[in-house]
Amino acid sequence: MSMNCVICKTGTTQKGLTHSLFDRNGSFVIVKEIPAQICMQCGEAYFDEHTTEEIYNLTNDILNNGAELEIVRMKAA
């Protein structure tokens, strides 16, 4: 499902994979290979509700276990 980008206003999105950095109080989690709708103009990534919940749970578990830096890949659905 393609959509118009709300950031650049000129691009449209396409299904793809991206990565993102999350930090909490100086601790960092890099999540790689996140499924997203990605703007072909500016690169902004949009996550659906299910993916957002997965990212939240994954990063929260890692940070709550005391990690200062962790790099993980999303598991294929």
Phi and psi restraints in degrees (range 20) as a CNS / XPLOR table:
assign (resid 1 and name C) (resid 2 and name N)
       (resid 2 and name CA) (resid 2 and name C) 1.0 -81.9 20.0 2
assign (resid 2 and name N) (resid 2 and name CA)
       (resid 2 and name C) (resid 3 and name N) 1.0 148.7 20.0 2
assign (resid 2 and name C) (resid 3 and name N)
       (resid 3 and name CA) (resid 3 and name C) 1.0 -142.8 20.0 2
assign (resid 3 and name N) (resid 3 and name CA)
       (resid 3 and name C) (resid 4 and name N) 1.0 163.3 20.0 2
assign (resid 3 and name C) (resid 4 and name N)
       (resid 4 and name CA) (resid 4 and name C) 1.0 -80.9 20.0 2
assign (resid 4 and name N) (resid 4 and name CA)
       (resid 4 and name C) (resid 5 and name N) 1.0 140.2 20.0 2
assign (resid 4 and name C) (resid 5 and name N)
       (resid 5 and name CA) (resid 5 and name C) 1.0 -72.9 20.0 2
assign (resid 5 and name N) (resid 5 and name CA)
       (resid 5 and name C) (resid 6 and name N) 1.0 129.2 20.0 2
assign (resid 5 and name C) (resid 6 and name N)
       (resid 6 and name CA) (resid 6 and name C) 1.0 -83.0 20.0 2
assign (resid 6 and name N) (resid 6 and name CA)
       (resid 6 and name C) (resid 7 and name N) 1.0 -10.8 20.0 2
assign (resid 6 and name C) (resid 7 and name N)
       (resid 7 and name CA) (resid 7 and name C) 1.0 -86.3 20.0 2
assign (resid 7 and name N) (resid 7 and name CA)
       (resid 7 and name C) (resid 8 and name N) 1.0 -59.6 20.0 2
assign (resid 7 and name C) (resid 8 and name N)
       (resid 8 and name CA) (resid 8 and name C) 1.0 -90.2 20.0 2
assign (resid 8 and name N) (resid 8 and name CA)
       (resid 8 and name C) (resid 9 and name N) 1.0 -16.8 20.0 2
assign (resid 8 and name C) (resid 9 and name N)
       (resid 9 and name CA) (resid 9 and name C) 1.0 69.0 20.0 2
assign (resid 9 and name N) (resid 9 and name CA)
       (resid 9 and name C) (resid 10 and name N) 1.0 -6.5 20.0 2
assign (resid 9 and name C) (resid 10 and name N)
       (resid 10 and name CA) (resid 10 and name C) 1.0 -114.0 20.0 2
assign (resid 10 and name N) (resid 10 and name CA)
       (resid 10 and name C) (resid 11 and name N) 1.0 -22.3 20.0 2
assign (resid 10 and name C) (resid 11 and name N)
       (resid 11 and name CA) (resid 11 and name C) 1.0 -90.0 20.0 2
assign (resid 11 and name N) (resid 11 and name CA)
       (resid 11 and name C) (resid 12 and name N) 1.0 163.2 20.0 2
assign (resid 11 and name C) (resid 12 and name N)
       (resid 12 and name CA) (resid 12 and name C) 1.0 -120.4 20.0 2
assign (resid 12 and name N) (resid 12 and name CA)
       (resid 12 and name C) (resid 13 and name N) 1.0 158.6 20.0 2
assign (resid 12 and name C) (resid 13 and name N)
       (resid 13 and name CA) (resid 13 and name C) 1.0 -97.0 20.0 2
assign (resid 13 and name N) (resid 13 and name CA)
       (resid 13 and name C) (resid 14 and name N) 1.0 158.9 20.0 2
assign (resid 13 and name C) (resid 14 and name N)
       (resid 14 and name CA) (resid 14 and name C) 1.0 -141.5 20.0 2
assign (resid 14 and name N) (resid 14 and name CA)
       (resid 14 and name C) (resid 15 and name N) 1.0 145.4 20.0 2
assign (resid 14 and name C) (resid 15 and name N)
       (resid 15 and name CA) (resid 15 and name C) 1.0 -63.9 20.0 2
assign (resid 15 and name N) (resid 15 and name CA)
       (resid 15 and name C) (resid 16 and name N) 1.0 135.9 20.0 2
assign (resid 15 and name C) (resid 16 and name N)
       (resid 16 and name CA) (resid 16 and name C) 1.0 -169.1 20.0 2
assign (resid 16 and name N) (resid 16 and name CA)
       (resid 16 and name C) (resid 17 and name N) 1.0 -168.3 20.0 2
assign (resid 16 and name C) (resid 17 and name N)
       (resid 17 and name CA) (resid 17 and name C) 1.0 -119.5 20.0 2
assign (resid 17 and name N) (resid 17 and name CA)
       (resid 17 and name C) (resid 18 and name N) 1.0 145.5 20.0 2
assign (resid 17 and name C) (resid 18 and name N)
       (resid 18 and name CA) (resid 18 and name C) 1.0 -142.2 20.0 2
assign (resid 18 and name N) (resid 18 and name CA)
       (resid 18 and name C) (resid 19 and name N) 1.0 -179.1 20.0 2
assign (resid 18 and name C) (resid 19 and name N)
       (resid 19 and name CA) (resid 19 and name C) 1.0 -132.8 20.0 2
assign (resid 19 and name N) (resid 19 and name CA)
       (resid 19 and name C) (resid 20 and name N) 1.0 160.2 20.0 2
assign (resid 19 and name C) (resid 20 and name N)
       (resid 20 and name CA) (resid 20 and name C) 1.0 -151.8 20.0 2
assign (resid 20 and name N) (resid 20 and name CA)
       (resid 20 and name C) (resid 21 and name N) 1.0 149.0 20.0 2
assign (resid 20 and name C) (resid 21 and name N)
       (resid 21 and name CA) (resid 21 and name C) 1.0 -106.1 20.0 2
assign (resid 21 and name N) (resid 21 and name CA)
       (resid 21 and name C) (resid 22 and name N) 1.0 131.6 20.0 2
assign (resid 21 and name C) (resid 22 and name N)
       (resid 22 and name CA) (resid 22 and name C) 1.0 -122.3 20.0 2
assign (resid 22 and name N) (resid 22 and name CA)
       (resid 22 and name C) (resid 23 and name N) 1.0 138.3 20.0 2
assign (resid 22 and name C) (resid 23 and name N)
       (resid 23 and name CA) (resid 23 and name C) 1.0 -135.8 20.0 2
assign (resid 23 and name N) (resid 23 and name CA)
       (resid 23 and name C) (resid 24 and name N) 1.0 148.7 20.0 2
assign (resid 23 and name C) (resid 24 and name N)
       (resid 24 and name CA) (resid 24 and name C) 1.0 -143.5 20.0 2
assign (resid 24 and name N) (resid 24 and name CA)
       (resid 24 and name C) (resid 25 and name N) 1.0 116.1 20.0 2
assign (resid 24 and name C) (resid 25 and name N)
       (resid 25 and name CA) (resid 25 and name C) 1.0 50.3 20.0 2
assign (resid 25 and name N) (resid 25 and name CA)
       (resid 25 and name C) (resid 26 and name N) 1.0 42.4 20.0 2
assign (resid 25 and name C) (resid 26 and name N)
       (resid 26 and name CA) (resid 26 and name C) 1.0 85.6 20.0 2
assign (resid 26 and name N) (resid 26 and name CA)
       (resid 26 and name C) (resid 27 and name N) 1.0 2.1 20.0 2
assign (resid 26 and name C) (resid 27 and name N)
       (resid 27 and name CA) (resid 27 and name C) 1.0 -104.7 20.0 2
assign (resid 27 and name N) (resid 27 and name CA)
       (resid 27 and name C) (resid 28 and name N) 1.0 142.9 20.0 2
assign (resid 27 and name C) (resid 28 and name N)
       (resid 28 and name CA) (resid 28 and name C) 1.0 -127.9 20.0 2
assign (resid 28 and name N) (resid 28 and name CA)
       (resid 28 and name C) (resid 29 and name N) 1.0 141.9 20.0 2
assign (resid 28 and name C) (resid 29 and name N)
       (resid 29 and name CA) (resid 29 and name C) 1.0 -128.3 20.0 2
assign (resid 29 and name N) (resid 29 and name CA)
       (resid 29 and name C) (resid 30 and name N) 1.0 126.3 20.0 2
assign (resid 29 and name C) (resid 30 and name N)
       (resid 30 and name CA) (resid 30 and name C) 1.0 -103.7 20.0 2
assign (resid 30 and name N) (resid 30 and name CA)
       (resid 30 and name C) (resid 31 and name N) 1.0 123.2 20.0 2
assign (resid 30 and name C) (resid 31 and name N)
       (resid 31 and name CA) (resid 31 and name C) 1.0 -109.0 20.0 2
assign (resid 31 and name N) (resid 31 and name CA)
       (resid 31 and name C) (resid 32 and name N) 1.0 123.6 20.0 2
assign (resid 31 and name C) (resid 32 and name N)
       (resid 32 and name CA) (resid 32 and name C) 1.0 -106.5 20.0 2
assign (resid 32 and name N) (resid 32 and name CA)
       (resid 32 and name C) (resid 33 and name N) 1.0 157.9 20.0 2
assign (resid 32 and name C) (resid 33 and name N)
       (resid 33 and name CA) (resid 33 and name C) 1.0 57.2 20.0 2
assign (resid 33 and name N) (resid 33 and name CA)
       (resid 33 and name C) (resid 34 and name N) 1.0 49.3 20.0 2
assign (resid 33 and name C) (resid 34 and name N)
       (resid 34 and name CA) (resid 34 and name C) 1.0 -86.5 20.0 2
assign (resid 34 and name N) (resid 34 and name CA)
       (resid 34 and name C) (resid 35 and name N) 1.0 125.1 20.0 2
assign (resid 34 and name C) (resid 35 and name N)
       (resid 35 and name CA) (resid 35 and name C) 1.0 -68.0 20.0 2
assign (resid 35 and name N) (resid 35 and name CA)
       (resid 35 and name C) (resid 36 and name N) 1.0 134.1 20.0 2
assign (resid 35 and name C) (resid 36 and name N)
       (resid 36 and name CA) (resid 36 and name C) 1.0 -156.1 20.0 2
assign (resid 36 and name N) (resid 36 and name CA)
       (resid 36 and name C) (resid 37 and name N) 1.0 166.6 20.0 2
assign (resid 36 and name C) (resid 37 and name N)
       (resid 37 and name CA) (resid 37 and name C) 1.0 -95.5 20.0 2
assign (resid 37 and name N) (resid 37 and name CA)
       (resid 37 and name C) (resid 38 and name N) 1.0 121.8 20.0 2
assign (resid 37 and name C) (resid 38 and name N)
       (resid 38 and name CA) (resid 38 and name C) 1.0 -117.3 20.0 2
assign (resid 38 and name N) (resid 38 and name CA)
       (resid 38 and name C) (resid 39 and name N) 1.0 130.4 20.0 2
assign (resid 38 and name C) (resid 39 and name N)
       (resid 39 and name CA) (resid 39 and name C) 1.0 -67.9 20.0 2
assign (resid 39 and name N) (resid 39 and name CA)
       (resid 39 and name C) (resid 40 and name N) 1.0 128.5 20.0 2
assign (resid 39 and name C) (resid 40 and name N)
       (resid 40 and name CA) (resid 40 and name C) 1.0 -76.5 20.0 2
assign (resid 40 and name N) (resid 40 and name CA)
       (resid 40 and name C) (resid 41 and name N) 1.0 -13.4 20.0 2
assign (resid 40 and name C) (resid 41 and name N)
       (resid 41 and name CA) (resid 41 and name C) 1.0 -91.2 20.0 2
assign (resid 41 and name N) (resid 41 and name CA)
       (resid 41 and name C) (resid 42 and name N) 1.0 -53.2 20.0 2
assign (resid 41 and name C) (resid 42 and name N)
       (resid 42 and name CA) (resid 42 and name C) 1.0 -113.3 20.0 2
assign (resid 42 and name N) (resid 42 and name CA)
       (resid 42 and name C) (resid 43 and name N) 1.0 -12.2 20.0 2
assign (resid 42 and name C) (resid 43 and name N)
       (resid 43 and name CA) (resid 43 and name C) 1.0 89.1 20.0 2
assign (resid 43 and name N) (resid 43 and name CA)
       (resid 43 and name C) (resid 44 and name N) 1.0 0.7 20.0 2
assign (resid 43 and name C) (resid 44 and name N)
       (resid 44 and name CA) (resid 44 and name C) 1.0 -58.8 20.0 2
assign (resid 44 and name N) (resid 44 and name CA)
       (resid 44 and name C) (resid 45 and name N) 1.0 136.3 20.0 2
assign (resid 44 and name C) (resid 45 and name N)
       (resid 45 and name CA) (resid 45 and name C) 1.0 -108.4 20.0 2
assign (resid 45 and name N) (resid 45 and name CA)
       (resid 45 and name C) (resid 46 and name N) 1.0 139.0 20.0 2
assign (resid 45 and name C) (resid 46 and name N)
       (resid 46 and name CA) (resid 46 and name C) 1.0 -120.3 20.0 2
assign (resid 46 and name N) (resid 46 and name CA)
       (resid 46 and name C) (resid 47 and name N) 1.0 128.3 20.0 2
assign (resid 46 and name C) (resid 47 and name N)
       (resid 47 and name CA) (resid 47 and name C) 1.0 -105.7 20.0 2
assign (resid 47 and name N) (resid 47 and name CA)
       (resid 47 and name C) (resid 48 and name N) 1.0 141.9 20.0 2
assign (resid 47 and name C) (resid 48 and name N)
       (resid 48 and name CA) (resid 48 and name C) 1.0 -77.0 20.0 2
assign (resid 48 and name N) (resid 48 and name CA)
       (resid 48 and name C) (resid 49 and name N) 1.0 172.4 20.0 2
assign (resid 48 and name C) (resid 49 and name N)
       (resid 49 and name CA) (resid 49 and name C) 1.0 -60.0 20.0 2
assign (resid 49 and name N) (resid 49 and name CA)
       (resid 49 and name C) (resid 50 and name N) 1.0 -43.4 20.0 2
assign (resid 49 and name C) (resid 50 and name N)
       (resid 50 and name CA) (resid 50 and name C) 1.0 -62.7 20.0 2
assign (resid 50 and name N) (resid 50 and name CA)
       (resid 50 and name C) (resid 51 and name N) 1.0 -45.9 20.0 2
assign (resid 50 and name C) (resid 51 and name N)
       (resid 51 and name CA) (resid 51 and name C) 1.0 -64.5 20.0 2
assign (resid 51 and name N) (resid 51 and name CA)
       (resid 51 and name C) (resid 52 and name N) 1.0 -41.2 20.0 2
assign (resid 51 and name C) (resid 52 and name N)
       (resid 52 and name CA) (resid 52 and name C) 1.0 -60.5 20.0 2
assign (resid 52 and name N) (resid 52 and name CA)
       (resid 52 and name C) (resid 53 and name N) 1.0 -42.7 20.0 2
assign (resid 52 and name C) (resid 53 and name N)
       (resid 53 and name CA) (resid 53 and name C) 1.0 -64.4 20.0 2
assign (resid 53 and name N) (resid 53 and name CA)
       (resid 53 and name C) (resid 54 and name N) 1.0 -41.3 20.0 2
assign (resid 53 and name C) (resid 54 and name N)
       (resid 54 and name CA) (resid 54 and name C) 1.0 -62.1 20.0 2
assign (resid 54 and name N) (resid 54 and name CA)
       (resid 54 and name C) (resid 55 and name N) 1.0 -44.0 20.0 2
assign (resid 54 and name C) (resid 55 and name N)
       (resid 55 and name CA) (resid 55 and name C) 1.0 -62.2 20.0 2
assign (resid 55 and name N) (resid 55 and name CA)
       (resid 55 and name C) (resid 56 and name N) 1.0 -46.3 20.0 2
assign (resid 55 and name C) (resid 56 and name N)
       (resid 56 and name CA) (resid 56 and name C) 1.0 -58.4 20.0 2
assign (resid 56 and name N) (resid 56 and name CA)
       (resid 56 and name C) (resid 57 and name N) 1.0 -49.8 20.0 2
assign (resid 56 and name C) (resid 57 and name N)
       (resid 57 and name CA) (resid 57 and name C) 1.0 -63.0 20.0 2
assign (resid 57 and name N) (resid 57 and name CA)
       (resid 57 and name C) (resid 58 and name N) 1.0 -43.2 20.0 2
assign (resid 57 and name C) (resid 58 and name N)
       (resid 58 and name CA) (resid 58 and name C) 1.0 -62.5 20.0 2
assign (resid 58 and name N) (resid 58 and name CA)
       (resid 58 and name C) (resid 59 and name N) 1.0 -52.0 20.0 2
assign (resid 58 and name C) (resid 59 and name N)
       (resid 59 and name CA) (resid 59 and name C) 1.0 -68.3 20.0 2
assign (resid 59 and name N) (resid 59 and name CA)
       (resid 59 and name C) (resid 60 and name N) 1.0 -37.5 20.0 2
assign (resid 59 and name C) (resid 60 and name N)
       (resid 60 and name CA) (resid 60 and name C) 1.0 -62.7 20.0 2
assign (resid 60 and name N) (resid 60 and name CA)
       (resid 60 and name C) (resid 61 and name N) 1.0 -45.0 20.0 2
assign (resid 60 and name C) (resid 61 and name N)
       (resid 61 and name CA) (resid 61 and name C) 1.0 -60.2 20.0 2
assign (resid 61 and name N) (resid 61 and name CA)
       (resid 61 and name C) (resid 62 and name N) 1.0 -45.4 20.0 2
assign (resid 61 and name C) (resid 62 and name N)
       (resid 62 and name CA) (resid 62 and name C) 1.0 -63.0 20.0 2
assign (resid 62 and name N) (resid 62 and name CA)
       (resid 62 and name C) (resid 63 and name N) 1.0 -48.2 20.0 2
assign (resid 62 and name C) (resid 63 and name N)
       (resid 63 and name CA) (resid 63 and name C) 1.0 -69.2 20.0 2
assign (resid 63 and name N) (resid 63 and name CA)
       (resid 63 and name C) (resid 64 and name N) 1.0 -35.2 20.0 2
assign (resid 63 and name C) (resid 64 and name N)
       (resid 64 and name CA) (resid 64 and name C) 1.0 -68.9 20.0 2
assign (resid 64 and name N) (resid 64 and name CA)
       (resid 64 and name C) (resid 65 and name N) 1.0 -20.9 20.0 2
assign (resid 64 and name C) (resid 65 and name N)
       (resid 65 and name CA) (resid 65 and name C) 1.0 -87.5 20.0 2
assign (resid 65 and name N) (resid 65 and name CA)
       (resid 65 and name C) (resid 66 and name N) 1.0 6.0 20.0 2
assign (resid 65 and name C) (resid 66 and name N)
       (resid 66 and name CA) (resid 66 and name C) 1.0 91.2 20.0 2
assign (resid 66 and name N) (resid 66 and name CA)
       (resid 66 and name C) (resid 67 and name N) 1.0 9.4 20.0 2
assign (resid 66 and name C) (resid 67 and name N)
       (resid 67 and name CA) (resid 67 and name C) 1.0 -65.6 20.0 2
assign (resid 67 and name N) (resid 67 and name CA)
       (resid 67 and name C) (resid 68 and name N) 1.0 139.9 20.0 2
assign (resid 67 and name C) (resid 68 and name N)
       (resid 68 and name CA) (resid 68 and name C) 1.0 -95.6 20.0 2
assign (resid 68 and name N) (resid 68 and name CA)
       (resid 68 and name C) (resid 69 and name N) 1.0 -32.4 20.0 2
assign (resid 68 and name C) (resid 69 and name N)
       (resid 69 and name CA) (resid 69 and name C) 1.0 -150.1 20.0 2
assign (resid 69 and name N) (resid 69 and name CA)
       (resid 69 and name C) (resid 70 and name N) 1.0 126.4 20.0 2
assign (resid 69 and name C) (resid 70 and name N)
       (resid 70 and name CA) (resid 70 and name C) 1.0 -144.5 20.0 2
assign (resid 70 and name N) (resid 70 and name CA)
       (resid 70 and name C) (resid 71 and name N) 1.0 141.8 20.0 2
assign (resid 70 and name C) (resid 71 and name N)
       (resid 71 and name CA) (resid 71 and name C) 1.0 -120.2 20.0 2
assign (resid 71 and name N) (resid 71 and name CA)
       (resid 71 and name C) (resid 72 and name N) 1.0 124.4 20.0 2
assign (resid 71 and name C) (resid 72 and name N)
       (resid 72 and name CA) (resid 72 and name C) 1.0 -134.2 20.0 2
assign (resid 72 and name N) (resid 72 and name CA)
       (resid 72 and name C) (resid 73 and name N) 1.0 158.7 20.0 2
assign (resid 72 and name C) (resid 73 and name N)
       (resid 73 and name CA) (resid 73 and name C) 1.0 -107.7 20.0 2
assign (resid 73 and name N) (resid 73 and name CA)
       (resid 73 and name C) (resid 74 and name N) 1.0 143.8 20.0 2
assign (resid 73 and name C) (resid 74 and name N)
       (resid 74 and name CA) (resid 74 and name C) 1.0 -67.4 20.0 2
assign (resid 74 and name N) (resid 74 and name CA)
       (resid 74 and name C) (resid 75 and name N) 1.0 141.6 20.0 2
assign (resid 74 and name C) (resid 75 and name N)
       (resid 75 and name CA) (resid 75 and name C) 1.0 -79.2 20.0 2
assign (resid 75 and name N) (resid 75 and name CA)
       (resid 75 and name C) (resid 76 and name N) 1.0 138.5 20.0 2
assign (resid 75 and name C) (resid 76 and name N)
       (resid 76 and name CA) (resid 76 and name C) 1.0 -62.6 20.0 2
assign (resid 76 and name N) (resid 76 and name CA)
       (resid 76 and name C) (resid 77 and name N) 1.0 137.0 20.0 2
